[in-house]
């Protein structure tokens, strides 16, 4: 073979070499998810990896349902996002109101809920009022949750106003705001009521109109419930796409009825702490919007503020606005994403989102570890998938 012919051979191979180089290897994700299914931690999952505005990986695994019958998983299945709702719903709504000049992060909660009592120093009697930013970064000192059964015995079900009054007047304030951290669903239920009082709309209606609709989302919504606490009053056409969660006393799982008991039984699916259902493709659109691709739901300045740990807070806490950045619960980021440029959040049902703003990469994991029973674990799966994505997509 002449030198010239060898050169032609090398040149002919170059497109294939570049093609391989440009296609990141994400195939290891398959084995990680299949292991979680084999171990009985989840019945199935949908995983999406987004990079620079493009979906590089989207795959369904296992089963959508195993009770009352087995149904295979598909990529269009919608999942109960649980606490990821705090990020893609309530946080987006509150920050839009900040952009509009109708809300300030430094506003005291009592401006909108006058009966909302402060933290009181037990030694001096000094009163410190809780702010909107305290709610969003989980430094308010409010209890994490309520005990639903005692609450229902006292107030009944389907009573969101009673719940808000109870949070405002009776829930403990455990420490001086900004000095400690309790991850609290009550923070975001309070934030829900602030959004509603400013906007004049139920939270679910505001978010669907001002966040989901501008992005063209077709499979991302709340399912506000009727009096039976099981039947959605809107979006019935989407119910067949929803993955079920935990089997109830009647032998049937919840479907399109939010799993979180406070959100379902007290707030009827319209809740600041949980209630959004979505598929992976629509979550990818939300992540892309926040990372600067496609229609914007928040300005770059607002996203930057959202991703900043408030300097007024104890620096060990690690919570940004609505999102986790570097707290004790940030293990889902894995070992390789940059903690300074990454936001993330989990949902109790088995969902999670990780966004690395420096590499413009998002890792979306939708699983239902609570189906058919509430005993699966997805912590290792989340971290391993994040490591695979980071090693493939994060450059110098």
Residue pairs with C-beta under 8 A, 6 or more apart in sequence:
1 9
24 51
24 56
24 392
24 393
25 392
26 49
26 56
26 57
26 388
26 389
26 392
28 388
29 47
29 49
29 57
29 59
29 385
29 388
29 389
30 59
30 61
32 381
32 384
32 385
32 388
33 45
33 47
33 61
33 62
33 381
33 385
34 61
35 381
36 42
36 45
36 367
36 378
36 380
36 381
37 43
37 44
37 45
37 61
37 62
40 376
41 369
41 376
41 377
41 378
41 381
42 62
42 350
42 367
42 368
42 369
42 376
42 378
42 381
43 62
43 63
43 64
43 65
43 66
43 368
43 371
43 372
44 60
44 61
44 62
44 63
44 64
44 72
44 73
44 243
44 367
44 368
45 60
45 61
45 62
45 73
45 350
45 365
45 366
45 367
46 58
46 59
46 60
46 61
46 73
46 75
46 77
46 79
46 279
46 280
46 366
46 367
47 57
47 58
47 59
47 61
47 280
47 363
47 364
47 365
47 366
47 385
48 55
48 57
48 58
48 280
48 281
48 283
48 284
48 362
48 363
48 364
49 55
49 56
49 57
49 58
49 361
49 362
49 363
49 364
49 389
49 393
50 56
50 284
50 287
50 288
50 361
50 362
50 363
50 364
51 359
51 360
51 361
51 362
51 393
52 293
52 360
52 361
53 288
53 291
53 293
53 294
53 360
55 281
55 284
56 393
58 75
58 280
58 281
59 75
60 72
60 73
60 74
60 75
60 77
61 73
62 72
62 73
63 70
63 71
63 72
63 73
64 71
64 72
64 73
64 74
64 77
64 243
64 244
65 71
65 243
65 244
65 253
65 371
66 371
66 372
67 244
67 247
67 252
67 253
67 371
67 372
68 251
68 252
68 253
73 243
75 279
75 280
75 281
76 219
76 241
76 279
76 281
77 241
77 242
77 243
77 279
77 366
78 219
78 220
78 238
78 241
78 242
78 243
78 277
78 278
78 279
79 242
79 243
79 277
79 278
79 279
79 349
79 350
79 351
79 366
79 367
79 368
80 242
80 243
80 245
80 254
80 258
80 259
80 274
80 277
80 347
80 349
80 351
80 368
81 88
81 274
81 276
81 277
81 278
81 283
81 347
81 349
81 351
82 258
82 259
82 260
82 274
82 346
82 347
82 348
82 349
82 351
83 185
83 273
83 274
83 345
83 346
83 347
83 348
84 276
84 345
84 346
84 347
84 351
84 352
84 353
85 271
85 272
85 273
85 274
85 275
85 276
85 347
86 188
86 272
86 273
86 274
86 322
86 345
87 322
87 323
87 345
87 353
88 211
88 220
88 276
88 278
88 283
88 286
88 353
89 203
89 207
89 211
89 222
89 272
89 275
89 276
90 188
90 191
90 192
90 195
90 203
90 207
90 272
90 273
90 322
91 136
91 306
91 321
91 322
91 323
92 207
92 211
92 297
92 298
93 195
93 199
93 203
93 206
93 207
93 210
93 211
94 103
94 132
94 136
94 191
94 194
94 195
94 322
95 298
95 302
95 305
95 306
95 321
95 322
96 210
96 211
96 297
96 298
97 103
97 195
97 198
97 199
98 104
98 105
98 302
99 298
99 299
99 302
102 198
103 132
103 194
103 198
104 132
105 131
105 132
105 133
105 136
105 305
105 321
106 131
106 132
106 133
107 131
107 132
108 129
108 130
108 131
109 116
109 129
109 130
109 131
109 132
109 135
109 190
109 194
110 116
110 118
110 129
112 193
112 194
112 197
112 198
113 164
113 168
113 190
113 193
113 194
113 197
115 165
115 168
115 169
116 130
116 167
116 168
116 169
116 190
117 168
117 169
117 173
118 127
118 128
118 129
118 130
118 173
119 127
119 128
119 129
119 130
119 141
119 173
119 175
119 176
119 177
120 126
120 127
120 128
120 173
121 127
121 128
121 176
128 176
128 177
129 177
130 140
130 141
130 142
130 173
130 177
131 177
132 191
132 194
133 310
133 312
133 321
134 140
134 141
134 177
134 178
134 187
135 187
135 188
135 190
135 191
136 187
136 191
136 321
136 322
137 309
137 310
137 313
137 317
137 319
137 320
137 321
138 181
138 182
138 183
138 184
138 187
138 317
138 319
139 177
139 178
139 179
139 180
139 181
139 310
139 313
139 314
139 317
139 319
140 173
140 177
140 182
140 184
140 187
141 172
141 173
141 174
141 175
141 176
141 177
141 180
141 182
142 167
142 171
142 172
142 173
142 174
142 182
142 184
142 186
142 187
142 190
143 171
143 172
143 174
143 182
143 184
143 186
144 182
144 183
144 184
144 185
144 186
145 184
145 185
145 186
145 262
146 163
146 166
146 167
146 171
146 186
146 262
148 261
148 262
148 265
148 266
151 163
151 166
151 266
152 265
152 266
155 162
155 163
155 166
156 162
157 229
157 265
157 266
158 227
158 229
158 265
158 266
158 268
159 266
160 266
160 267
160 268
160 270
160 271
163 189
163 262
163 266
163 267
164 189
164 190
164 193
167 186
167 189
167 190
168 190
171 186
174 180
174 182
178 310
178 312
178 313
178 314
179 314
180 314
180 317
181 314
181 317
181 319
181 327
183 329
185 260
185 262
185 273
185 274
186 273
188 272
188 273
189 262
189 267
189 271
189 272
189 273
190 272
191 272
192 203
192 267
192 270
192 271
192 272
192 273
193 272
195 203
195 206
195 272
196 202
196 203
196 206
199 206
201 209
202 224
202 270
203 222
203 270
203 271
203 272
204 221
204 222
204 224
204 269
204 270
204 275
207 222
207 276
208 221
208 222
210 297
211 286
211 297
212 220
212 221
212 282
214 295
214 297
215 282
215 285
215 286
215 289
215 294
215 295
215 297
216 285
216 295
217 278
217 282
217 285
217 286
218 282
219 238
219 241
219 278
219 279
219 281
219 282
220 276
220 277
220 278
220 279
220 282
220 283
220 286
221 234
221 235
221 238
221 276
221 277
221 278
222 269
222 270
222 275
222 276
222 277
223 232
223 234
223 235
223 239
223 242
223 256
223 257
223 258
223 269
223 275
223 277
224 232
224 233
224 234
224 268
224 269
224 270
225 231
225 232
225 233
225 257
225 258
225 264
225 268
225 269
226 232
226 233
226 268
229 257
229 264
229 265
229 268
230 254
230 257
231 257
232 239
232 256
232 257
232 269
235 256
238 256
238 277
239 255
239 256
241 279
242 255
242 256
242 277
243 366
243 368
243 371
244 253
244 254
244 255
244 368
244 371
244 372
245 253
245 254
245 255
245 259
245 349
245 368
245 370
245 371
246 253
246 254
246 259
246 370
246 371
246 372
246 373
246 374
247 253
247 371
247 372
247 373
248 254
253 371
253 372
254 264
256 277
257 264
257 269
258 264
258 269
258 271
258 274
258 275
259 274
259 348
259 349
259 370
260 271
260 273
260 274
260 275
260 348
262 271
262 273
262 274
263 269
263 271
263 273
263 274
263 275
267 275
269 275
274 347
274 348
278 366
279 366
280 364
280 366
283 353
283 364
283 366
284 362
284 364
285 294
286 297
287 353
287 355
287 362
287 364
288 294
288 362
289 295
289 296
289 297
289 298
290 297
290 298
290 303
290 355
291 355
291 357
291 360
291 362
292 300
292 360
293 360
298 306
305 321
306 320
306 321
306 322
306 323
306 343
307 320
307 321
307 323
307 325
307 343
307 357
308 320
308 321
309 315
309 317
309 318
309 319
309 320
309 325
309 326
310 320
310 321
313 319
317 327
318 324
318 325
318 326
318 327
318 328
318 330
319 325
319 327
320 343
322 345
323 343
323 344
323 345
324 330
324 343
324 344
324 345
325 339
325 342
325 343
325 344
326 339
326 340
329 346
330 339
330 344
331 379
331 382
331 383
332 344
332 346
332 352
332 354
332 379
332 382
332 383
332 386
333 339
333 342
333 344
333 354
333 383
333 386
334 354
334 382
334 383
334 384
334 385
334 386
334 387
334 390
335 383
335 387
336 386
336 387
336 390
336 391
336 394
337 354
337 356
337 359
337 361
337 386
337 390
337 394
338 356
338 358
338 394
341 356
341 357
341 358
341 359
342 354
342 355
342 356
342 357
343 354
343 355
343 357
344 352
344 353
344 354
344 355
345 352
345 353
346 352
346 382
348 370
349 367
349 368
349 369
349 370
350 365
350 366
350 367
350 368
350 369
350 370
350 376
350 378
351 365
351 366
351 367
352 363
352 364
352 365
352 378
352 382
353 362
353 363
353 364
353 365
354 362
354 363
354 386
355 361
355 362
356 362
356 390
356 394
358 394
359 390
359 393
359 394
359 395
361 389
361 390
361 393
361 394
363 385
363 386
363 389
365 378
365 381
365 382
365 385
367 376
367 378
367 381
369 375
369 376
369 377
369 378
370 376
